[in-house]
Amino acid sequence: MSLLIDPEVAARVDRLELPFNTYGVDPYGASKQHLARLFTAFRFLYRHYFTVGVEGVEHVPARGRAMLVGNHSGGIAIDGAMVITSCFFELEPPRLAQGMAEKFMAQTPFMGLLATRSGQLTGLVETAEHLLHDERLLMIFPEGARGTAKLYPERNTLVHFGSGFMRLAMKTRTPIIPFGFVGGGEAIPTIANSYALGKLFGAPYVPITPWGVALPAPVRLELTYSAPMTFDGSGTEEDEVIEGYVEQVKQRIAGLIEGGRERRRKALAWSRGAEDEARIEGEPGSTKEEQR
Amino acid sequence: MRVLIPGIGGVLGQHVARRLLEQGHEVIGIDRRPWHDAPAGIELHNVDIRKRAAEDVFRKKRPQAVIHMATVTHLVEKTAERYKINLGGTRAVFEHCRDWGVEHAIFVGRHTYYGAAADSPLYHKEEDPPMAVTTFPELSDLVAADLYACTALWRLPNLCTTVLRMAYTLGPTGHGTLATFLRGRHVPMVLGFDPLFHFMHEEDVAAAICLALEKRLQGVYNVAGPQPVPLSVVVRGTGRSAIPLPEIAFRAALGRFGLPRLPPGALAHIKYPVVVDSEAFRTATGFVHQVDEVRAMQEYRDAFPVRR
């Protein structure tokens, strides 16, 4: 078991500012041991399997309630996983971003358990509000399951944003830190969503890729955080007002996605160029490090 | 103050009675069960709360406060009798409170009121609906009793009413639903599930009830002690060993092989958490639990060691 935990990661977990009890479990069921195991695995994905470019992580506050709000990218939750990983490894002290999972997760044996032990709880307004009340860092994808259903050609578009997050942010006076995620659509290029298979597994749907299963390809991902946005009010305003605010956040995220695509294009062009040079010099391969 | 405790014969009733006596209150008890080593100074009436004789106690003694603890769970009473005790008894208590000038009534309920389900929130607030009626039908009479007690808040404006929803009890007397579930050497768990369990030491439970009396609290309050811990930790902490069974095998094995017998609805309560937010109670009364989760489990383990 300890083989699966990197001591360096475990030391970082110790530095998380969460009220863990004697057994290393926090009041929401997240466990230190499990987090150490999870982040050991995610670090490999974050640093070696994918290449994740992160910009603006300094906008995530070190302490206090905050809401990370961004777009879904890719058919399974690699976007969420990489956002959580970036907050854990790039912030000082590390922070645990807590996502709001689909309800079907909690019903599936092991899946719900693994999610809870890593601080990812079933998506409920009551739970979200309680987390913010406890000054936690919340991660929200206002597109919901509609967002993960995006097909390959739609990968960098945004679908309808729910407005619940905005009302909650205003009610609890929580700053929103928008983020844009690019590359998930390339990692898992969804050609179709099978709702029949989904029914079989108890999930809303299962994404199908050219290679069949939704196993992500090792591609470059770009994650961009922007400066916090705050909206004054009580959260009980008319729909038109709230929709206007949601639209502002959506526009900000659309801009971040564009920025991320640009960085991704440049990085890939540069690495392709480097690859070509390497080939000319007769030393093919191993350009992975240069890409980063 | 003259305090009447229906259900004084139960473990919690006895704890509360002793504590009130120590604080200098006059304590009167009603229970069908005997309490043999009751301290001198506690006046016991061996009557059924639903019968005429119980009303006589109210009439003659004129208590100023009543702490209603005469409710039973499916673990104690398996028949339809349970409904009569929980519903008929609660009704009788509140009617007598109205008729005989009681100033303060405390209903001691349970946090399982909220029920456990995949889509129920962690940290239930008092206004959350009682999902237990669908997730665990064997609890529906307790839910109804709780809601009935809540109606006293508007039906009986002259009576100060407190409804407490207490987390599971765990301590050396081995009283309570969780303690009963943990009694055996092996504790069954549903494979792939390990919910948070919210429990508090029995002394803290009694202290919280006495505090509600002292502060003359009005309204509905969740009461909890230390932060919840996963069931697997509870099992280990109390010196038991967990047996994770796939859900199908779990259903089949209950009541056999020395595993506890549970109604089918209990399964949801072993798969999903029931965790409550007790901030309102703490703010209103200044309650601070004295025993943490480690010691509560330790005391239970010492009182009920597992033979190896």
Interface residues (C-beta under 8 A of the other chain):
Chain A: P19 N21 T22 Y23 V25 D26 P27 Y28 G29 S31 K103 A106 Q107 T108 P109 F110 M111 G112 L113 L121 T122 L124 E126 T127 H130
Chain B: A118 D119 S120 P121 L122 Y123 H124 K125 D128 V190 L191 G192 F193 D194 L196 P226 Q227 P228 V229 P230 V233 G237 P246 E247 Y272 P273 D277 D292 E293 V294
